[in-house]
Amino acid sequence: MNWNKPLHLSLILAVTLVAGCATAPDRERRESRGESAITPEFRNRFQQAVTLMDQDPSRARQALQRLHQAQPDLTGPLLNLCILDYQDDNTGAARACFEQVLERHAEQPDALNHLGVMARKAGEFGLAEDYYRRALTADPDHLPSLRNLGILLDLYQGQHREALGLYERYQALLPEPDPMVAQWVADLKNRL
């Protein structure tokens, strides 16, 4: 399974509309943090904006900015604005935006994961590891962070046993195994 944009964005939509539901908690916790205050109209407009991210990023950005202005306490619109900055290779703006998300919701796993990816790309492997581990503390089943931490430990830090465990956990959580990750697992098992 590749983390293509439509799937990833729909997962982000599902878990980040409200800061409190970023870790996919139960219904009681979501409602206690304000999900019930989100109107169906707002939810529909948010879904449309997320859909536009692949089709027309400029219009998506405008729609997300309007949603963020209307409900600044919700994490989803801001997080998706950050993702647009990241996809545009606007690293400085993306980093600042993801950090703004974390100021509102310190353990938002998608923001932490993206910051981890940016740190890894900058060669800041210790910082990347910290971000991925924080994301997994917030949501132990956060698939992108499981995979990315596995890659970091396997390819950049030589911690193959822990990487193997992360890859196996990642595979176990998928509806069907990712063939590429299955190859990585087989390779690591042969080397260990």
N, C-alpha and C positions, 0 to 999 in steps of 0.2 A: 504494500500500500504506500503510495507516494503521498506526501502532504501537499497536494495540489491546492491552489487558492480557493476554489469553490468549497471543497470539503472543509478546509481549515477555517475559512471565513464563516461557514455555517456553524461550525463548532464554537467559534468565538461568539457568534450571535447567541447561541444557545446558552452559553455560560457566563457571558460578561455584560449583559444588558444592565444589570445592577451590580455594583461593587461587591455586595455581600454574597452573590451567587456565583462568583468566579470559581469557586472550588466545588461546584456542583453539590451543594448541601441539600438536605431534605427540605420538603415543602415548608415546614414550620419555620425553619431558619430563614428561608427566602422571604416569606411573608413578614417575618419579624424585622427584616431589614428594608422593607418598603416595596417589594415587587408588586404587591397588590395595588399600589398607587400608580403603577404604569398603566396608562389607558391602552385599549386595543388600537386606537388610532396611532399613538406613539409607537407601539410595537410594530405595526404595519409599516409606518414610515421608516423605522429603523431597518426592518427586513429589506425594504426596497433600496435603501442606501447601501446596505451590505451587498446586495445583488449587483448594484451599479459599480462596485469596486472593480470587478473584472471587465465590465462592458464599457464604462465611461468614468474613469477615476476622477476626472475634473468635476463632473456632476455629483459623484458620490461624495467628494470632499465638501462641496457646497451643502449638500443635504445633511451630512454628518455635522458640519459646523452649526447649521440651524438647530439640529437636535441637541447638540451639546449646549448651545446657548439657552434653549428652552428648558433643559433639565441638566444643569451643570453637576448635579450630585451623582448622576449615573455614569458609570465607568465605560460602558459599551461604546457610545459615540466617540469619546476621547481616545479610547484604545484603538479603534479602527482608524481614526485620523493619524495616530502614530504609525500604524501599519502602512498607511498610504505613504507617509514620509519615508519609511523604511524601503518600500517597494520602489520609490523614486530615487533611491540611493542618496537621500538627503540624511546622511548619518547623524550630523550634529542636531538637526531638528528632531529626528526620530529619537535619539538618545534623550534629549531634553523632554520630549513628549512622554516617553515611557517613564521617565523619572517623575514627571507630574502625575501620571497614573498611580505610581507607587506612593506618592505623598498622600493620595486619597485612600488608597487601598494597598497597604504595604506588602501584602502577599499575593498580589494578582499574578497568577502563574504565566499567563501569556506575555505580560510585560517583562517579567523576570526572564523568561525563555528568550525573548527577542534581545534583551540586553546581554544575555549570555552568548548568543550567536555573534553579536557585534563585538563583544570582548574577545571571543575566540578568533574572529577575523583580524582583530588588531594585535593578536599574539599575547593577549593578557589571559593566559590559561587559568591561573589561580582565580582571577575575578570571574571568568566564565564558569568555572566549577562552582563557585559560591552562588552565582545566580541560579544555575540549574538546580543545585541542592535546595535552595530556598523555594524554588517553584515546586519541587517534589515534596518538600515539607508541607507546603500549602495544599497540594493535591498529589498524593502518592501515585495516582493513575494518570498524571498529565503526560500523554503520549509524546508530544514533541520534546519535552524535557528528558524523559527516559531515553529516548533515542539520541538526543544531542549530548547528554552526559555520557552515554555509552561510547559515542564517537570520540568525544574529548579524551576519555580515559584510555580508550583503545589506541587511537592513532597519535595522540599528542603527549600522553603521560605514561604510557606503557603499563597501565594498571589493567591488565587483560582479564584477570579473574572477575573483578568487579564489573568490568564492561560486559563480560559474558552474562552475568546475572541480570544486568539492566536490559540487554538485548532480549534475553529469554522472557523477562517480565513484559517487555514491550510486545513481543510476539503473542504472549498468552492473553493480552488484553484486546488484541485485534480480533475482529470477526473472522478473518482468515489471515494466515501468516503472510508477511511481506517477503517475497522471494529474495530480495537483495539482503535483507537482514538475516534470512535463513542461511545465506552464503557466508555472511560474517560470523554467524554462530558456528557453522561447520568449520570454518577456518580457525577460529579461536580454539575450538575443541581439539583440533589436530595439533595446534601449537602448544597447548597446555599439557 
